[in-house]
Amino acid sequence: MRKCSKACFSAAALLAATPAMAQAPEQFYAGKQITLLIGFGPAGTYDYYARLVARHMGKHVPGKPNIVPQQMPGAGSLTAANFLYTAAPKDGTSIAILTQTLAIEEVIGNPGAKYKSAEMNWIGRATSIAQIQLSMATSKIKTVEDALVHEATAASTGAGSPTEGYPKLLNGVIKAKFKTIGPYPGSVDGLLAMERGEVDTSLTSYNTIKARRSDWIKEKKINILVTYSLKRHPELPDVPAFPEFGKTPDDRKLLEFYVSAEDIGRSFVAPPGLPADRVRTLRSAFMAMINDADFLAEIKKGDAELNPLSGEELQKIVAETVAAPPALVARMQSMLK
């Protein structure tokens, strides 16, 4: 019998191990399922955009795989982030929607962040998000300044989320007295806790309030304390934007850096190590979906925000975030402990 050399065995093993990787995208995805992990509980904007994408993106992927959303809440979505990075299949059959502060949590050394966000493959953004801190009209906390005098409890969805980060930074920069309570599974749960009087304030997107609790705005049932954006929201001209609380250049830079996470917003990401053609396929399918008539009709029907960004642009934003100045990072770390 002819003996096979070591090189022969190596070549054979390589061919056996990589047939799926060598397939064209249409061949690979035909009959497949893509799992879309949702890092938060149901009913919030992360859940909304995830399920919207699951309904519409698959038909733009060659082979037309089914996209199945799967909730994986925990630690402000870092549970899902760590799973995506370390354990999810690296073949294009797993994607996720995670906290918009994913890269920032890594930069500041959150012990729960066991991933490298710049190594992940960013697929596309459905929209940036204008988040707000609010309280019920009957609350003693009607403005951020009230939290300088009174302790203000704030609903938190976990240490890896803005619901925890924003109040703590206000404590650090202006000596506010916010106390985070939680974690709650998602922002909707935080709103319910605020309604029940369990907490003084809660954080959610402005669009969520407009779409689902419009009576709160029309009937002045709430106070909006701050918008977590670089500039004031055009529909909320009397509500201060987060960086305005920075009274020194260093304070303002710190607040601007953290709030820049709004550029990530509701974005979708895949694990590291994907074949380059699968990354291109998923990115192309995502952007094709953005222009799909059925997708746009559902956005309009839900009165939802749509401010898309390509995966390539997101990849650059994440790379810039993880290269933040060490002095800024060190100061932020001390405030977010």
CORDA-V441457 format. One record per pair of residues at least 4 apart in sequence whose C-alpha atoms are under 7 Angstrom apart, sorted by the first residue. I is the first residue (numbers start at 0). J is the second residue. Records with the same first field share a line. If there is no record, write none. Layout:
# CORDA-V441457
I->J, J
This chain:
# CORDA-V441457
3->7, 8
4->8
5->9
6->10
7->11
8->12
9->13
10->14
11->15
12->16
13->17
14->18
17->21
18->22
19->27
20->274
22->26, 27
23->27
24->28, 61, 277
25->29, 61, 62
26->62
28->61, 62, 63, 64
29->62, 63, 64
30->64
31->64, 65
32->64, 65, 66, 92
33->64, 65, 66, 67, 92, 93
34->66, 67, 68, 69, 92, 93, 94
35->66, 67, 68, 69, 93, 94, 95
36->68, 69, 70, 71, 79, 94, 95, 96
37->45, 46, 49, 68, 69, 70, 71, 72, 95, 96, 97
38->70, 71, 72, 73, 76, 79, 96, 97
39->45, 70, 71, 72, 73, 75, 76, 184, 185
40->70, 72, 184, 185
41->46, 185
42->46, 47, 187
43->47, 185, 186, 187
44->48
45->49, 96, 265
46->50
47->51
48->52
49->53, 68, 96
50->54, 68
51->55
52->56
53->57, 66, 67, 68
55->288, 294
56->60, 284, 285, 288
57->63, 64, 65, 66
58->63
59->63, 284, 287, 288
60->64, 280, 281, 284
71->79
72->76, 78, 79, 184
73->77, 78
74->78, 157, 158, 159
75->98, 156, 157, 158, 159, 160
76->80, 97, 98, 159
77->81, 111, 112, 159
78->82
79->83
80->84, 97
81->85, 112, 113, 114
82->86, 87
83->87, 270
84->114, 270, 271
87->93
88->92, 93
89->270, 271, 272, 273
90->273, 274
91->273, 277
93->269
94->267, 268, 269
95->267, 268, 269
96->265, 266, 267, 268
97->101
98->160
99->260, 261, 263, 264, 265
100->104, 160, 161, 260
101->105, 116
102->106, 116, 317, 320, 321
103->107, 320
104->108, 109, 112, 159
105->109, 112
106->321
107->328, 331, 332
115->119
117->314, 317, 318
118->271
119->268, 269, 270, 271
120->268, 269, 270, 271, 278
121->267, 268, 269, 310, 313, 314
122->267, 268, 269, 281, 282, 309, 310
123->266, 267, 282, 285, 308, 309, 310, 313
124->263, 265, 266, 267, 307, 308, 309
125->265, 266, 305, 306, 307, 308
126->264, 265, 304, 305, 306, 307
127->261, 262, 263, 264, 265, 306
128->204, 261, 264
129->204, 205, 226, 227, 228, 261
130->202, 203, 204, 205, 226, 227
131->202, 203, 204, 205, 223, 225, 226, 227
132->200, 201, 202, 203, 223, 224, 225, 226
133->200, 201, 202, 221, 222, 223, 224
134->138, 140, 141, 199, 200, 201, 221, 222, 223
135->220, 221, 222
136->220, 221, 222
138->199
140->145, 146, 151, 199
141->145, 222, 224
142->224
143->224
145->149
146->150, 151, 175, 176, 177
147->174, 175, 176
149->176
150->176, 177, 178
151->176, 177, 178, 199
152->177, 178, 179, 180, 198, 199, 200
153->177, 178, 179, 180, 198, 199, 200, 201
154->162, 179, 180, 181, 189, 198, 200, 201
155->162, 163, 179, 180, 181, 182, 183, 189
156->160, 162, 181, 182, 183, 184, 185, 186
157->163, 181, 182
158->163
160->164
161->165
162->202
163->167, 179
164->168, 335
165->169
166->170, 177
167->171, 177, 334, 335
168->172, 334, 335
169->173, 174, 175
170->174, 175, 176, 177
171->334
172->245, 250
183->188, 189
184->188
185->189
186->190, 202, 203
187->191
188->192
189->193, 201
190->194, 201
191->195
192->196, 197, 198
193->197, 198, 199, 200, 201
203->207
204->208
205->209
206->210, 303, 304
207->211
208->212, 213
209->213
210->302
213->217
214->218
215->219, 220, 221
216->220, 221
223->238
224->238
225->238, 239, 240, 241
226->231, 238, 239, 240, 241
227->240, 241, 258
228->240, 241, 258, 261
229->240, 241, 242, 255, 258
230->240
231->235, 236, 238, 239, 240
232->236
239->243
241->254
242->251, 254, 255
245->250, 251, 254
246->250, 251
247->251
248->252
249->253
250->254
251->255
252->256
253->257, 327
254->258
255->259
260->264
273->277, 278
274->278
275->279
276->280
277->281
278->282
279->283
280->284
281->285
282->286, 310
283->287
284->288
285->289
286->290, 309
287->291
288->294
289->294
290->295
291->295
292->296
293->297
294->298
295->299
296->300
297->301
298->302, 303
299->303
308->312, 313
309->313
310->314
311->315
312->316
313->317
314->318
315->319
316->320
317->321
318->322
319->323
323->328
324->328
325->329
326->330
327->331
328->332
329->333
330->334
331->335
332->336
